[in-house]
Amino acid sequence: MSHKDLFHCSYVFSSDDDGNPVADIYVGYDASLNLIVIFELTDYDFPEYNSSCRAVIDKHEAYWLSKRLEVSMSDLPRFISNSVDESYYEIINPTVTQTHECFRDLLDCFIAEGCHLRIFRRLA
């Protein structure tokens, strides 16, 4: 699964596009309305090293999260992407490591909100 498979997909953060590999974070819903936060690593020189890690929050928990945050389900991905710590956006030429830290911070926020996560990893 990639961010292209999500709907109501919202961009969160990425590493510097001039670097290689490039890491991107997106949040959106899958076809079953589960909330997905995905970290994609793209290596343009060696595509066999491409990978992704996605955190899945069950649709029922996503619904209750939207109620707790007083945001509609359709606006939840955009709300999440706008809730990223401002310090990440102040980084000039962010690295893959910094993007991964942003992903972990997002997951920590979900856990603090009482959400249960299922984590899936995919290589190339």
Protein Blocks (a to p, Z undefined) as FASTA:
>chain_A
ZZklpghiacfbdcdfkbccdddddddddfkopacdddddddfklmmlgccddddddfkl
mmmmmmmnopafklmmmmmmmmpcfklmmpghiafklmmmmmmmmmmmmmmnopacdddd
deZZ
